[in-house]
Each structure stands twice: as C-alpha cells, then as structure tokens.
C-alpha cells in the first residue's frame, strides 16, 4: 500500500491518492458496505455499472464468515478474491459489533473482543482474528478495538484504550506477510483518552489508522474536538479510516478534520432509563448499526440531492412525498405512480439511464427484488458522486465553502 497527499483545503481537509493492490483510488473515498464481501443487492456482474475505480473499495467484516465455509477452506481457495471472483476489487476488513452494549461485570478480565456474530455472541482472541485475516487475505485490515458508547465512565474509557493498545501489539506480532494494517484508535467521548490512544498507536509500525468508537452517542457538536484530538497526534503521511459516520453532513465533518476513508454506515442510538430507587438508576442502551445506502434502498428511498446545477432538486415535491429529509424521495409514494422521469435528471447511472420513477414505484409496490437492485445501483452511484464533488472542492481550495453551502441547503 502507498498513500500520498496531493492537496489541502482550509487546513484539515485533504485529497490524496491511495495505491492499494492493483487499484489507484483518489481520496477522500467511500468503502462500499457488503455482506460476506458483496453489496447487499448488486450482483458481481452488475458491479461494472458503478463508477470505477471509486467503487472498488469493499468493506467486509471477517466475522460474517464464521458461518458456512471454514477459514481453512477459504484459505485453500485463495482468500476472498478467489472465493468471490472479484480480482479487480480491494477488500478492507474492519470488525464492528452489530450491537454495542454496556460492559459485563467481569469485562476487565477479557482476553479478546466480544462480538455479535452470525453464530451468536463470541469472544474473539487476537490470534483467532489474525487467522481470519490470514485466510481471507484483504488488502487492508484494522486491528481489534474495544469500542464503547459515549456515555460510559472515564474509567471504562481508560480500560478500552489499554485493551485496544494491547490487542494492537498482539495483532502486529501475529500479522501476516500481506495486507496493510490499520491501528485502531478509541477513547469514547474522553478527549485525553482519545489523544493518549492516538499517540500510542502512532508509535507502532502500522500503515494507517482506523478511528473507531464514533457514531456511538456523541453529538455533532462535540465530535470535532474528538476528531481533532486524534488527528493532531497522527502523522500526515499515513491514511485515516473512520467508521460510524455515514450521513452526508457527518462525512463533511470527518473530511474537515482530515479523514481519508469512510464506510457507508451510520449509527442510531435508542436509550431507555429505568429509575429503580432514589439511589440507583440503571441505564439499558440498545445501539444498532444501520447501513446508510442499504437502509435507504431497503426502505424504497432514492438519493436526489443535486450533484451539479443541471440536476433537479426534490424540494418541488410535497413534504409527504420526500419525507422529513429533503435529500431523498420515497419512491413507494403514489405521486410517482405515473412519473415517467428518471430518479434524477442528468444522472448517468444505469438505473436513471434505463428506467423511470414509475417503474421502480411499480416494482416496490409488487415486492419485486429488482426494485432494490436498481435503487442500490442509483444510491451507490449518487453517493460516490458526492465524494467526487468533495474531492473537486478540495483540489480547488474551496472545501469549507462547499461544506457550508451543502449543510445550509439541507438543514
């Protein structure tokens, strides 16, 4: 792996070039969310419909492969590229728990990371995790991290940092010959622990950095300080990857701080408090990770915010048609039943070049899976176009202006 920064804009935002495997990818860039290595609805033969090489970064969790084929079998086949037949794509392995919960009473004695997997909740030791990496053979992989929600105590934050650094050292010592390692950085909402973790990880021999534990309860207002505490401690010549920020304004916030790679997920928190006695309050928190493009597609929504002046804004539709978010439209709505226009005028994706809103509305309402296929193609293409605009703004030295215009338009 090779990485070089080519342009800066407004201090933190930067554009670069990432050489990964046989691909050369401009950053900031998006990692496409996958399930067992493939996008949720786009089959391998349709991946060519997406812009290239921007669509060649695929985010995969090694934990998804704990059911089905054994790791030994995947290794004998030749890793994910041979298994899936995606020789021109790059796999980025980042393990994230699907459910973040408060630690157990004996969590300080844990010798591995606790994950919710297809086989139930399992304790994954560093040696077991590195066996997964060696078998799947991704181009880039992140070390294990003890991610915690924003509301945990300072003591718990310190424990998570200590544990993550310990796992980092173990993963590096067991590292396979191939694949670039990204060191995990955690610390919750504690600035000092974030800074301490970043400083310790920066001392290690890693190819880049994975900023974890964000999108787990912190507000948009407190996130810049957390990001800055991390980024300031990291060298400029290595790339930075972040998880948990998927909404467009969150992407812009991360890029302003100096992040280069993003996964297409965002996190929503649901918390409930039960008052047991006047001296005791128990917090039960349920956190679910949502995949931005995936859940938009599953809900029948299409991204419509304009990527240039020729495209039509969805704001001319009634609020009941576009919902509470003017950046997208609900194609299940009856208003689109006879709408013979493409999802977005001027969009060059396969869906908009060949099909209409009325056709996708029909497919959605008769429950045809083709609706999700066409929607995921459009939504992925559109979101990749959003990243292209960001790179152009950075190269032109007007990123902050672009960011303010975008946020003000959709606030």
Secondary structure in CASP SS format (residue, H / E / C, confidence):
PFRMAT SS
TARGET T0000
AUTHOR 0000-0000-0000
METHOD secondary structure of the structure
MODEL  1
X C 1.00
X E 1.00
X E 1.00
X E 1.00
X E 1.00
X E 1.00
X E 1.00
X E 1.00
X E 1.00
X C 1.00
X C 1.00
X C 1.00
X E 1.00
X E 1.00
X E 1.00
X E 1.00
X E 1.00
X E 1.00
X E 1.00
X E 1.00
X C 1.00
X C 1.00
X E 1.00
X E 1.00
X E 1.00
X E 1.00
X E 1.00
X C 1.00
X E 1.00
X E 1.00
X E 1.00
X E 1.00
X E 1.00
X C 1.00
X E 1.00
X C 1.00
X C 1.00
X E 1.00
X C 1.00
X C 1.00
X C 1.00
X C 1.00
X C 1.00
X H 1.00
X H 1.00
X H 1.00
X H 1.00
X H 1.00
X H 1.00
X C 1.00
X C 1.00
X C 1.00
X C 1.00
X H 1.00
X H 1.00
X H 1.00
X E 1.00
X E 1.00
X E 1.00
X E 1.00
X C 1.00
X H 1.00
X H 1.00
X H 1.00
X H 1.00
X H 1.00
X C 1.00
X C 1.00
X C 1.00
X C 1.00
X H 1.00
X H 1.00
X H 1.00
X H 1.00
X H 1.00
X H 1.00
X H 1.00
X C 1.00
X C 1.00
X H 1.00
X H 1.00
X H 1.00
X H 1.00
X H 1.00
X C 1.00
X C 1.00
X C 1.00
X C 1.00
X C 1.00
X E 1.00
X E 1.00
X E 1.00
X E 1.00
X C 1.00
X C 1.00
X C 1.00
X C 1.00
X C 1.00
X E 1.00
X E 1.00
X C 1.00
X C 1.00
X C 1.00
X C 1.00
X C 1.00
X C 1.00
X H 1.00
X H 1.00
X H 1.00
X C 1.00
X C 1.00
X E 1.00
X E 1.00
X E 1.00
X E 1.00
X E 1.00
X E 1.00
X C 1.00
X C 1.00
X E 1.00
X E 1.00
X E 1.00
X E 1.00
X E 1.00
X E 1.00
X H 1.00
X H 1.00
X H 1.00
X H 1.00
X H 1.00
X H 1.00
X H 1.00
X H 1.00
X H 1.00
X H 1.00
X H 1.00
X C 1.00
X C 1.00
X C 1.00
X E 1.00
X E 1.00
X E 1.00
X C 1.00
X C 1.00
X C 1.00
X C 1.00
X C 1.00
X C 1.00
X C 1.00
X C 1.00
X C 1.00
X C 1.00
X C 1.00
X H 1.00
X H 1.00
X H 1.00
X H 1.00
X H 1.00
X H 1.00
X H 1.00
X H 1.00
X H 1.00
X H 1.00
X H 1.00
X H 1.00
X H 1.00
X H 1.00
X H 1.00
X H 1.00
X H 1.00
X H 1.00
X H 1.00
X H 1.00
X C 1.00
X C 1.00
X C 1.00
X C 1.00
X C 1.00
X C 1.00
X E 1.00
X E 1.00
X E 1.00
X E 1.00
X E 1.00
X E 1.00
X C 1.00
X C 1.00
X C 1.00
X C 1.00
X C 1.00
X H 1.00
X H 1.00
X H 1.00
X H 1.00
X H 1.00
X H 1.00
X H 1.00
X H 1.00
X H 1.00
X H 1.00
X H 1.00
X H 1.00
X C 1.00
X C 1.00
X C 1.00
X C 1.00
X C 1.00
X E 1.00
X E 1.00
X E 1.00
X E 1.00
X C 1.00
X C 1.00
X C 1.00
X C 1.00
X C 1.00
X C 1.00
X C 1.00
X C 1.00
X H 1.00
X H 1.00
X H 1.00
X H 1.00
X H 1.00
X H 1.00
X H 1.00
X H 1.00
X H 1.00
X H 1.00
X H 1.00
X H 1.00
X C 1.00
X C 1.00
X C 1.00
X C 1.00
X C 1.00
X C 1.00
X C 1.00
X E 1.00
X E 1.00
X E 1.00
X E 1.00
X C 1.00
X C 1.00
X C 1.00
X C 1.00
X C 1.00
X H 1.00
X H 1.00
X H 1.00
X H 1.00
X H 1.00
X H 1.00
X H 1.00
X H 1.00
X H 1.00
X H 1.00
X C 1.00
X C 1.00
X C 1.00
X E 1.00
X E 1.00
X E 1.00
X C 1.00
X E 1.00
X E 1.00
X E 1.00
X E 1.00
X E 1.00
X E 1.00
X E 1.00
X E 1.00
X E 1.00
X E 1.00
X E 1.00
X C 1.00
X C 1.00
X C 1.00
X C 1.00
X C 1.00
X E 1.00
X E 1.00
X E 1.00
X E 1.00
X E 1.00
X E 1.00
X E 1.00
X E 1.00
X E 1.00
X E 1.00
X E 1.00
X H 1.00
X H 1.00
X H 1.00
X H 1.00
X H 1.00
X H 1.00
X H 1.00
X C 1.00
X C 1.00
X E 1.00
X E 1.00
X E 1.00
X C 1.00
X C 1.00
X C 1.00
X C 1.00
X C 1.00
X C 1.00
X C 1.00
X C 1.00
X C 1.00
X C 1.00
X H 1.00
X H 1.00
X H 1.00
X C 1.00
X C 1.00
X H 1.00
X H 1.00
X H 1.00
X H 1.00
X C 1.00
X C 1.00
X C 1.00
X C 1.00
X C 1.00
X E 1.00
X E 1.00
X E 1.00
X C 1.00
X C 1.00
X C 1.00
X H 1.00
X H 1.00
X H 1.00
X C 1.00
X C 1.00
X C 1.00
X C 1.00
X C 1.00
X C 1.00
X C 1.00
X C 1.00
X C 1.00
X C 1.00
X C 1.00
X C 1.00
X C 1.00
X H 1.00
X H 1.00
X H 1.00
X H 1.00
X H 1.00
X C 1.00
X C 1.00
X H 1.00
X H 1.00
X H 1.00
X H 1.00
X H 1.00
X H 1.00
X H 1.00
X H 1.00
X H 1.00
X C 1.00
X C 1.00
X C 1.00
X C 1.00
X H 1.00
X H 1.00
X H 1.00
X H 1.00
X H 1.00
X H 1.00
X H 1.00
X H 1.00
X H 1.00
X H 1.00
X H 1.00
X H 1.00
X H 1.00
X H 1.00
X H 1.00
X H 1.00
X H 1.00
X H 1.00
X H 1.00
X H 1.00
X H 1.00
X H 1.00
X H 1.00
X H 1.00
X H 1.00
X H 1.00
X C 1.00
X C 1.00
X C 1.00
X H 1.00
X H 1.00
X H 1.00
X H 1.00
X H 1.00
X H 1.00
X H 1.00
X H 1.00
X H 1.00
X H 1.00
X H 1.00
X H 1.00
X C 1.00
END
